[in-house]
Amino acid sequence: MDGGTLKDLVLDHNNTSYSSKNRAVMVDNNRLLGLMDQLTSGLEAIHEAGVIHRDLKPENLVVSFDFTQIKVIDFGLAYDLDQKFAQRNFKREIDRILKASFET
């Protein structure tokens, strides 16, 4: 996707004009609302999959030059809730087996 990070996009004083690498783009409120809708839908999908991003910031949001798409990037610090749950259950099961083996 051609574009830049949200950090690269500088919001001016009237909240409607952005510039990215010396290229000004006028963005209407409907387009901004569309981006926020995409972002919240994407985060909802990520959370439903059992993943927490843990590093959501403007540098980790890529916006297309025409302001029609936004993507979440850099899942390096992401936390997989399902994996943690599985690890916890596995640890409990190991603890139970070890405890049982010492008791007999």
GROMACS elastic network, one bead per residue, 0.5 to 0.9 nm:
[ bonds ]
;  ai    aj funct       b0    kb
    1     4     6  0.88944   500
    1    62     6  0.83947   500
    1    63     6  0.82448   500
    1    64     6  0.62522   500
    1    65     6  0.86735   500
    1    69     6  0.85015   500
    2    62     6  0.89176   500
    2    63     6  0.80921   500
    2    64     6  0.55258   500
    2    65     6  0.62324   500
    2    66     6  0.89358   500
    3    20     6  0.85433   500
    3    62     6  0.67207   500
    3    63     6  0.55068   500
    3    66     6  0.79414   500
    3    67     6  0.84569   500
    4     7     6  0.79936   500
    4     8     6  0.60254   500
    4     9     6  0.71053   500
    4    20     6  0.73071   500
    4    21     6  0.89421   500
    4    61     6  0.82849   500
    4    62     6  0.53887   500
    4    63     6  0.56107   500
    4    64     6  0.66419   500
    4    65     6  0.71339   500
    5     8     6  0.51625   500
    5     9     6  0.67094   500
    5    58     6  0.64903   500
    5    59     6  0.54421   500
    5    60     6  0.66664   500
    5    61     6  0.53520   500
    5    63     6  0.59008   500
    5    64     6  0.86810   500
    6     9     6  0.51187   500
    6    10     6  0.78860   500
    6    57     6  0.84205   500
    6    59     6  0.60646   500
    6    60     6  0.76115   500
    6    61     6  0.55645   500
    6    62     6  0.59799   500
    6    63     6  0.62848   500
    6    70     6  0.89508   500
    7    10     6  0.69758   500
    7    57     6  0.82915   500
    7    59     6  0.51598   500
    7    60     6  0.83511   500
    7    61     6  0.79951   500
    7    62     6  0.88085   500
    8    19     6  0.81041   500
    8    20     6  0.59020   500
    8    21     6  0.75421   500
    8    58     6  0.82835   500
    8    59     6  0.77312   500
    9    18     6  0.58679   500
    9    19     6  0.56321   500
    9    20     6  0.50052   500
    9    21     6  0.81899   500
    9    63     6  0.86270   500
   10    17     6  0.82424   500
   10    18     6  0.53558   500
   10    19     6  0.55704   500
   10    20     6  0.68397   500
   11    14     6  0.80220   500
   11    15     6  0.58864   500
   11    16     6  0.73275   500
   11    17     6  0.62708   500
   11    18     6  0.50671   500
   11    19     6  0.73493   500
   12    15     6  0.56440   500
   12    16     6  0.70553   500
   12    17     6  0.57754   500
   12    18     6  0.63355   500
   12    19     6  0.82846   500
   13    16     6  0.81173   500
   13    17     6  0.82483   500
   14    17     6  0.71647   500
   15    18     6  0.80267   500
   15    27     6  0.86824   500
   15    29     6  0.88778   500
   16    25     6  0.86540   500
   16    26     6  0.59910   500
   16    27     6  0.53765   500
   16    28     6  0.62780   500
   16    29     6  0.73288   500
   17    24     6  0.68101   500
   17    25     6  0.58412   500
   17    27     6  0.59429   500
   17    28     6  0.85332   500
   18    23     6  0.81233   500
   18    24     6  0.55643   500
   18    25     6  0.52857   500
   18    26     6  0.63363   500
   18    27     6  0.72184   500
   19    22     6  0.58719   500
   19    23     6  0.50876   500
   19    25     6  0.59543   500
   19    26     6  0.86068   500
   20    23     6  0.51591   500
   20    24     6  0.65262   500
   20    25     6  0.80307   500
   20    65     6  0.84208   500
   21    24     6  0.84103   500
   25    65     6  0.83298   500
   25    66     6  0.81623   500
   27    30     6  0.83359   500
   27    31     6  0.65334   500
   27    32     6  0.70080   500
   27    66     6  0.85914   500
   27    67     6  0.73906   500
   28    31     6  0.54976   500
   28    32     6  0.65598   500
   28    33     6  0.88267   500
   29    33     6  0.60498   500
   29    34     6  0.84819   500
   30    33     6  0.50130   500
   30    34     6  0.61034   500
   30    35     6  0.87016   500
   31    35     6  0.63432   500
   31    36     6  0.87555   500
   31    67     6  0.66568   500
   31    68     6  0.67449   500
   32    35     6  0.50897   500
   32    36     6  0.63228   500
   32    37     6  0.85855   500
   32    67     6  0.74686   500
   32    68     6  0.85009   500
   33    36     6  0.50604   500
   33    37     6  0.60606   500
   33    38     6  0.85913   500
   34    38     6  0.62010   500
   34    39     6  0.85772   500
   34    67     6  0.88207   500
   34    68     6  0.73734   500
   34    69     6  0.83906   500
   35    38     6  0.50551   500
   35    39     6  0.61170   500
   35    40     6  0.86703   500
   35    63     6  0.83262   500
   35    67     6  0.72460   500
   35    68     6  0.66464   500
   35    69     6  0.63138   500
   35    70     6  0.59998   500
   36    40     6  0.61084   500
   36    41     6  0.84300   500
   36    70     6  0.83063   500
   37    40     6  0.52883   500
   37    41     6  0.60568   500
   37    42     6  0.84509   500
   38    41     6  0.51127   500
   38    42     6  0.59636   500
   38    43     6  0.85442   500
   38    69     6  0.74817   500
   38    70     6  0.67422   500
   38    71     6  0.83454   500
   39    42     6  0.50731   500
   39    43     6  0.61411   500
   39    44     6  0.85037   500
   39    61     6  0.88565   500
   39    70     6  0.65838   500
   39    71     6  0.72881   500
   39    72     6  0.77024   500
   40    43     6  0.50866   500
   40    44     6  0.60221   500
   40    45     6  0.85834   500
   41    44     6  0.50301   500
   41    45     6  0.62223   500
   41    46     6  0.86419   500
   42    45     6  0.51063   500
   42    46     6  0.61861   500
   42    47     6  0.86185   500
   42    71     6  0.80623   500
   42    72     6  0.78553   500
   43    47     6  0.60720   500
   43    48     6  0.84683   500
   43    52     6  0.85746   500
   43    53     6  0.84509   500
   43    72     6  0.83327   500
   44    47     6  0.51277   500
   44    48     6  0.60479   500
   44    49     6  0.85696   500
   45    48     6  0.50270   500
   45    49     6  0.62168   500
   45    50     6  0.87943   500
   45    51     6  0.89216   500
   46    49     6  0.51407   500
   46    50     6  0.66640   500
   46    51     6  0.55181   500
   46    52     6  0.70287   500
   46    53     6  0.79966   500
   47    50     6  0.50045   500
   47    51     6  0.50904   500
   47    52     6  0.59783   500
   47    53     6  0.84756   500
   47    81     6  0.89057   500
   48    51     6  0.73726   500
   49    52     6  0.89688   500
   49    80     6  0.85130   500
   49    81     6  0.86295   500
   49    82     6  0.83115   500
   50    79     6  0.82133   500
   50    80     6  0.57696   500
   50    82     6  0.56485   500
   50    83     6  0.85108   500
   51    78     6  0.65319   500
   51    79     6  0.55363   500
   51    81     6  0.58400   500
   51    82     6  0.78081   500
   52    55     6  0.88439   500
   52    75     6  0.88732   500
   52    77     6  0.86466   500
   52    78     6  0.54412   500
   52    79     6  0.50226   500
   52    80     6  0.65231   500
   52    81     6  0.73675   500
   53    56     6  0.63827   500
   53    72     6  0.89458   500
   53    74     6  0.83730   500
   53    75     6  0.59965   500
   53    76     6  0.82391   500
   53    77     6  0.65481   500
   53    79     6  0.64422   500
   53    80     6  0.88365   500
   54    75     6  0.81799   500
   54    76     6  0.89407   500
   54    77     6  0.59642   500
   54    78     6  0.55876   500
   54    79     6  0.71160   500
   55    60     6  0.76080   500
   55    74     6  0.79937   500
   55    75     6  0.77202   500
   55    76     6  0.83584   500
   55    77     6  0.64639   500
   55    78     6  0.74671   500
   56    59     6  0.81030   500
   56    60     6  0.61625   500
   56    61     6  0.77246   500
   56    72     6  0.79552   500
   56    73     6  0.87470   500
   56    74     6  0.88113   500
   57    60     6  0.54486   500
   57    61     6  0.68731   500
   58    61     6  0.53315   500
   58    62     6  0.81133   500
   59    62     6  0.76273   500
   59    73     6  0.86183   500
   60    71     6  0.82580   500
   60    72     6  0.58966   500
   60    73     6  0.50796   500
   60    74     6  0.60871   500
   60    75     6  0.88540   500
   61    70     6  0.65975   500
   61    71     6  0.56206   500
   61    73     6  0.60980   500
   61    74     6  0.88023   500
   62    69     6  0.81576   500
   62    70     6  0.55127   500
   62    71     6  0.51329   500
   62    72     6  0.65008   500
   62    73     6  0.71665   500
   63    66     6  0.81791   500
   63    67     6  0.60891   500
   63    68     6  0.76400   500
   63    69     6  0.57521   500
   63    71     6  0.65658   500
   64    67     6  0.50993   500
   64    68     6  0.62224   500
   64    69     6  0.53588   500
   64    70     6  0.64805   500
   64    71     6  0.86652   500
   65    68     6  0.78848   500
   65    69     6  0.85865   500
   66    69     6  0.78877   500
   67    70     6  0.75599   500
   72    75     6  0.83430   500
   73    76     6  0.89880   500
   74    77     6  0.77828   500
   74    78     6  0.83834   500
   75    79     6  0.85739   500
   76    79     6  0.88776   500
   79    82     6  0.89969   500
   79    83     6  0.85133   500
   79    84     6  0.80947   500
   80    83     6  0.53594   500
   80    84     6  0.62701   500
   80    85     6  0.86106   500
   81    84     6  0.50718   500
   81    85     6  0.59973   500
   81    86     6  0.85030   500
   82    86     6  0.60699   500
   82    87     6  0.85110   500
   83    87     6  0.60156   500
   83    88     6  0.84822   500
   84    88     6  0.60458   500
   84    89     6  0.85523   500
   85    88     6  0.50928   500
   85    89     6  0.61992   500
   85    90     6  0.85198   500
   86    89     6  0.51100   500
   86    90     6  0.59903   500
   86    91     6  0.84842   500
   87    91     6  0.60112   500
   87    92     6  0.85106   500
   88    91     6  0.50735   500
   88    92     6  0.61445   500
   88    93     6  0.85690   500
   89    92     6  0.50196   500
   89    93     6  0.60956   500
   89    94     6  0.85827   500
   90    93     6  0.50472   500
   90    94     6  0.61385   500
   90    95     6  0.85256   500
   91    94     6  0.50611   500
   91    95     6  0.60382   500
   91    96     6  0.84865   500
   92    95     6  0.50109   500
   92    96     6  0.60537   500
   92    97     6  0.85888   500
   93    97     6  0.61526   500
   93    98     6  0.85543   500
   94    97     6  0.50738   500
   94    98     6  0.60330   500
   94    99     6  0.84100   500
   95    98     6  0.51166   500
   95    99     6  0.59347   500
   95   100     6  0.84252   500
   96    99     6  0.51180   500
   96   100     6  0.60373   500
   96   101     6  0.85461   500
   97   100     6  0.50836   500
   97   101     6  0.61000   500
   97   102     6  0.87100   500
   98   101     6  0.50750   500
   98   102     6  0.63101   500
   98   103     6  0.86772   500
   99   102     6  0.52793   500
   99   103     6  0.62475   500
   99   104     6  0.89220   500
  100   103     6  0.51348   500
  100   104     6  0.64604   500
  101   104     6  0.55545   500
